[in-house]
Amino acid sequence: TSVTGRYTHYTSSQSTSGVFNPEDDIDRRYWETAFDMRGPTFARIFNTPDNGYAARFKHVIEPQMVWSYRSRVENFDFIPKFDGNDYVPATNQVAFSLVNRILAKRMINGKEQPNPTEMLSWILSQRYFFDANASLYDTQFSTPYFTPDGTPGNYSPITSRLNFKPSRSLTASWNLDYDINFKAVRSASTAGNFSGRWGSVRGVWTRRNIPDRDIVRSSFRLGGTVNLTSSLRAYAETSYDWSLKILRHMRAGIEYNIQCCGFLFDYNRYNFGGFRDENTFRFGITLANIGSFGT
């Protein structure tokens, strides 16, 4: 269990139209409590002495439940919105999760490692809101969720989080949110990263779906770094809007770091239509134990 209290004083308030009033200060106070219950845990060990990857595997299944309550914030609409805490509303909710984990005792150079490696984890969860309006501010999802008639929903989408890490060099993940109200996948993403002494390469694919607005967005990001020497590193990254067939962002640069200082040259290309369409060049210098500066 946990209990948290927060008090903030603002020297200015904000009107519903977003205009600041410096003559009217405002206070915000609330408290919240949570109850986290895990288990019972079920586990089974598989001995695989002839397996070249691991001598033993362990499968763990663990249910979890977290109940959270947060008191109401007075004059919520007049609180200036600066950071994530300013958007926190009252809530009374419970989250249910089913966690699957596969641990491996790795075999490296013919020896069993003392500490296990969590090579695979899968979390299946859903939230229930006793106050449906609190679901509109759930920061776990990028868009609010409604019932088909347009009212806030008490149930969040069912979330699936799958992570795969067979070694330190290779990681992959697959995430999915399924909206039970519209019987549709609200969002999905797949990511992978492979690294070594030479550098690293990574890719991310995301798909957003807002069923009640008939909006679908799909994008792909690809990037990587190459260690040219022990001090010199080059990198590049692109972001491509698959739905509109537009290259939204491209970044490339080079870094040179030694013990006392470092230098950076960075190029960015932005293409976000009327919001941002420009090229930027940046040159920076880093001094050890002092800080960074540049254009």
C-alpha positions as CSV (number, residue, x, y, z in Angstrom):
1,T,0.0,0.0,0.0
2,S,1.0,3.6,-0.5
3,V,-0.3,7.1,0.4
4,T,0.9,10.2,-1.4
5,G,0.0,13.9,-0.9
6,R,0.8,16.8,-3.2
7,Y,0.4,20.6,-2.7
8,T,1.3,23.2,-5.4
9,H,0.9,27.0,-5.3
10,Y,0.5,28.9,-8.6
11,T,1.1,32.6,-8.7
12,S,-1.2,32.9,-11.7
13,S,-4.4,31.1,-12.7
14,Q,-5.6,30.2,-16.2
15,S,-9.0,30.9,-17.7
16,T,-10.9,28.2,-19.6
17,S,-9.9,30.0,-22.9
18,G,-6.2,29.5,-21.9
19,V,-5.5,33.2,-20.9
20,F,-3.3,33.6,-17.8
21,N,-4.4,35.9,-15.0
22,P,-1.3,37.0,-13.0
23,E,-3.4,38.7,-10.3
24,D,-5.3,35.6,-9.2
25,D,-3.1,32.9,-7.6
26,I,-4.5,29.4,-7.1
27,D,-3.7,26.4,-4.9
28,R,-3.9,22.8,-5.9
29,R,-3.9,20.0,-3.3
30,Y,-4.8,16.3,-3.6
31,W,-3.9,13.0,-2.1
32,E,-3.9,9.5,-3.5
33,T,-3.6,6.0,-2.3
34,A,-2.9,2.7,-4.0
35,F,-3.1,-1.0,-3.1
36,D,-0.9,-3.4,-5.0
37,M,-1.6,-7.1,-4.7
38,R,0.4,-9.8,-6.6
39,G,0.1,-13.5,-6.7
40,P,-0.4,-16.3,-6.1
41,T,2.6,-17.1,-8.3
42,F,2.8,-20.3,-10.4
43,A,6.1,-21.5,-11.7
44,R,7.7,-24.5,-13.4
45,I,11.4,-25.2,-14.1
46,F,12.5,-27.0,-17.3
47,N,16.0,-28.6,-17.2
48,T,17.8,-28.5,-20.6
49,P,21.4,-29.5,-20.0
50,D,22.0,-30.3,-23.6
51,N,20.7,-26.9,-24.8
52,G,23.4,-24.7,-26.1
53,Y,21.5,-21.5,-25.1
54,A,20.5,-22.2,-21.5
55,A,20.9,-25.0,-19.0
56,R,17.5,-24.3,-17.4
57,F,14.3,-22.4,-18.1
58,K,11.7,-21.1,-15.6
59,H,8.2,-20.1,-16.6
60,V,6.4,-17.8,-14.1
61,I,2.7,-16.9,-14.2
62,E,1.6,-14.1,-11.8
63,P,-1.7,-12.3,-11.6
64,Q,-1.7,-8.7,-10.3
65,M,-4.3,-6.2,-9.2
66,V,-3.7,-2.5,-8.4
67,W,-6.5,-0.3,-7.0
68,S,-5.9,3.5,-7.1
69,Y,-7.8,6.4,-5.7
70,R,-7.1,10.1,-6.1
71,S,-9.1,12.9,-4.5
72,R,-10.8,15.6,-6.6
73,V,-8.8,18.7,-7.5
74,E,-10.8,21.9,-6.9
75,N,-10.9,24.4,-9.8
76,F,-9.2,21.9,-12.1
77,D,-10.0,23.9,-15.3
78,F,-8.2,27.0,-13.8
79,I,-4.9,25.2,-13.1
80,P,-2.1,26.3,-15.4
81,K,-0.9,23.3,-17.4
82,F,2.9,23.1,-17.3
83,D,3.7,19.4,-16.8
84,G,2.1,16.1,-16.5
85,N,1.1,16.5,-12.9
86,D,-1.1,19.5,-13.9
87,Y,-3.3,17.1,-16.0
88,V,-3.9,14.6,-13.2
89,P,-7.7,14.4,-12.3
90,A,-9.6,12.6,-9.6
91,T,-9.9,8.9,-10.2
92,N,-11.1,5.6,-8.7
93,Q,-9.9,2.7,-10.7
94,V,-8.6,-0.9,-10.6
95,A,-6.2,-2.5,-13.0
96,F,-6.0,-6.3,-13.6
97,S,-2.9,-7.9,-15.1
98,L,-1.7,-11.4,-16.0
99,V,2.1,-11.5,-16.2
100,N,4.0,-14.3,-17.9
101,R,7.8,-14.4,-17.6
102,I,10.4,-16.9,-19.0
103,L,13.8,-16.8,-17.2
104,A,16.9,-18.5,-18.6
105,K,20.1,-19.6,-16.9
106,R,22.4,-18.8,-19.8
107,M,25.3,-21.0,-20.8
108,I,28.3,-18.8,-21.8
109,N,31.6,-20.4,-22.6
110,G,30.3,-23.7,-21.3
111,K,29.5,-22.3,-17.9
112,E,26.1,-21.7,-16.3
113,Q,25.6,-18.0,-15.4
114,P,24.7,-17.4,-11.7
115,N,22.0,-14.8,-12.5
116,P,19.0,-15.7,-14.7
117,T,18.1,-13.7,-17.8
118,E,14.5,-12.6,-18.4
119,M,14.4,-13.5,-22.0
120,L,10.7,-13.2,-22.5
121,S,7.8,-11.3,-20.7
122,W,4.2,-10.9,-21.7
123,I,1.8,-8.7,-19.7
124,L,-1.9,-8.7,-20.5
125,S,-3.9,-6.0,-18.6
126,Q,-7.0,-3.9,-18.5
127,R,-8.3,-1.0,-16.3
128,Y,-11.8,-0.4,-14.9
129,F,-12.8,3.2,-14.0
130,F,-15.5,3.6,-11.4
131,D,-15.8,7.2,-12.7
132,A,-15.9,7.0,-16.5
133,N,-14.8,10.7,-16.8
134,A,-11.4,9.9,-15.4
135,S,-10.7,7.6,-18.3
136,L,-10.5,10.7,-20.6
137,Y,-7.2,11.7,-18.9
138,D,-5.6,8.3,-18.8
139,T,-1.9,9.0,-19.8
140,Q,-1.3,5.4,-20.8
141,F,-3.2,5.9,-24.1
142,S,-2.6,8.6,-26.7
143,T,-6.3,9.2,-27.2
144,P,-9.4,9.0,-25.0
145,Y,-11.7,6.1,-25.4
146,F,-15.5,6.3,-25.7
147,T,-18.4,3.9,-26.2
148,P,-20.0,3.9,-29.6
149,D,-22.6,6.4,-28.6
150,G,-20.0,9.0,-27.7
151,T,-19.9,8.8,-23.9
152,P,-16.8,8.0,-21.9
153,G,-16.1,4.3,-21.3
154,N,-15.5,2.6,-18.0
155,Y,-13.3,0.0,-19.5
156,S,-9.9,0.8,-21.0
157,P,-8.6,-1.1,-24.0
158,I,-7.0,-4.5,-23.3
159,T,-3.3,-4.0,-23.5
160,S,-0.7,-6.6,-24.5
161,R,3.0,-5.9,-23.9
162,L,5.5,-8.5,-25.2
163,N,9.3,-8.1,-24.7
164,F,11.9,-10.4,-26.1
165,K,15.6,-10.2,-25.0
166,P,17.5,-13.3,-25.8
167,S,20.9,-11.5,-25.3
168,R,22.4,-8.2,-24.5
169,S,22.8,-7.4,-28.2
170,L,19.2,-8.2,-29.4
171,T,16.0,-6.8,-28.0
172,A,12.5,-6.7,-29.5
173,S,9.0,-5.7,-28.4
174,W,5.4,-5.9,-29.6
175,N,2.6,-3.8,-28.1
176,L,-1.1,-3.8,-28.9
177,D,-4.2,-2.1,-27.5
178,Y,-7.5,-3.6,-28.3
179,D,-10.6,-1.4,-27.8
180,I,-13.5,-3.7,-26.5
181,N,-16.1,-1.0,-27.2
182,F,-15.4,-0.8,-30.9
183,K,-13.9,-4.3,-31.3
184,A,-10.9,-2.8,-33.0
185,V,-7.2,-2.5,-32.5
186,R,-6.6,1.0,-31.2
187,S,-2.8,1.0,-31.5
188,A,0.0,-1.4,-32.3
189,S,3.8,-1.1,-32.4
190,T,6.8,-3.3,-33.1
191,A,10.4,-2.4,-32.2
192,G,13.8,-4.0,-32.5
193,N,17.3,-3.2,-31.6
194,F,20.6,-4.9,-32.4
195,S,23.9,-3.6,-31.1
196,G,27.6,-4.6,-30.9
197,R,31.0,-3.0,-30.7
198,W,30.6,-1.7,-34.3
199,G,27.4,0.3,-33.3
200,S,23.7,-0.4,-33.4
201,V,20.6,-0.4,-35.6
202,R,17.0,0.0,-34.5
203,G,13.6,0.2,-36.1
204,V,10.1,1.0,-34.8
205,W,6.7,0.6,-36.6
206,T,3.6,2.2,-35.1
207,R,0.0,2.2,-36.1
208,R,-2.7,4.4,-34.5
209,N,-6.4,3.9,-34.9
210,I,-9.2,6.1,-33.6
211,P,-12.3,4.2,-34.5
212,D,-14.9,6.8,-33.6
213,R,-13.2,9.3,-36.0
214,D,-12.2,6.9,-38.8
215,I,-8.6,8.0,-38.4
216,V,-5.7,5.6,-39.1
217,R,-2.0,6.6,-38.9
218,S,1.0,4.4,-39.6
219,S,4.6,5.4,-39.4
220,F,8.0,3.8,-39.5
221,R,11.3,4.9,-37.9
222,L,14.7,3.5,-38.7
223,G,18.0,4.6,-37.2
224,G,21.5,3.4,-36.4
225,T,25.0,4.4,-35.2
226,V,28.4,3.4,-36.5
227,N,31.5,3.5,-34.3
228,L,34.2,4.6,-36.8
229,T,36.9,4.7,-34.1
230,S,36.9,4.7,-30.3
231,S,36.2,8.4,-30.3
232,L,34.4,9.0,-33.5
233,R,30.7,8.0,-34.0
234,A,28.3,8.7,-36.9
235,Y,24.5,8.3,-36.7
236,A,21.4,8.6,-38.8
237,E,17.7,8.4,-38.2
238,T,14.5,8.7,-40.4
239,S,10.8,8.9,-39.6
240,Y,8.4,8.0,-42.5
241,D,4.7,8.5,-42.5
242,W,3.4,5.3,-44.2
243,S,-0.2,6.6,-44.4
244,L,0.6,9.7,-46.3
245,K,3.9,8.5,-48.0
246,I,5.8,11.4,-46.6
247,L,9.3,11.5,-45.0
248,R,8.5,13.5,-41.9
249,H,12.0,13.7,-40.3
250,M,15.6,12.9,-41.1
251,R,18.5,13.3,-38.9
252,A,22.2,12.7,-39.5
253,G,25.3,13.7,-37.7
254,I,28.8,12.9,-36.3
255,E,30.2,13.0,-32.8
256,Y,33.8,13.2,-31.7
257,N,34.5,12.6,-28.0
258,I,37.8,12.5,-26.1
259,Q,38.5,12.6,-22.3
260,C,38.4,16.4,-21.9
261,C,35.7,17.4,-24.5
262,G,33.5,16.5,-27.4
263,F,32.3,18.0,-30.7
264,L,29.0,17.5,-32.5
265,F,27.7,18.3,-35.9
266,D,24.0,17.6,-36.5
267,Y,21.6,18.0,-39.5
268,N,17.9,17.8,-39.3
269,R,15.2,17.9,-41.9
270,Y,11.6,18.5,-40.8
271,N,8.5,18.1,-43.0
272,F,5.3,18.5,-41.0
273,G,3.4,20.6,-43.5
274,G,2.2,24.0,-42.2
275,F,3.4,23.2,-38.7
276,R,7.1,22.8,-39.5
277,D,9.0,22.6,-42.8
278,E,12.7,23.5,-42.5
279,N,16.3,22.4,-42.3
280,T,18.5,22.9,-39.2
281,F,22.2,22.6,-38.7
282,R,23.7,22.4,-35.2
283,F,27.2,22.5,-34.0
284,G,27.9,21.8,-30.3
285,I,30.9,21.6,-27.9
286,T,30.9,19.6,-24.7
287,L,33.4,20.3,-21.9
288,A,33.9,17.6,-19.3
289,N,32.4,18.3,-15.9
290,I,31.1,21.7,-17.2
291,G,28.4,21.3,-19.7
292,S,27.4,21.7,-23.4
293,F,26.8,24.7,-25.6
294,G,26.3,25.4,-29.3
295,T,24.0,26.7,-32.0
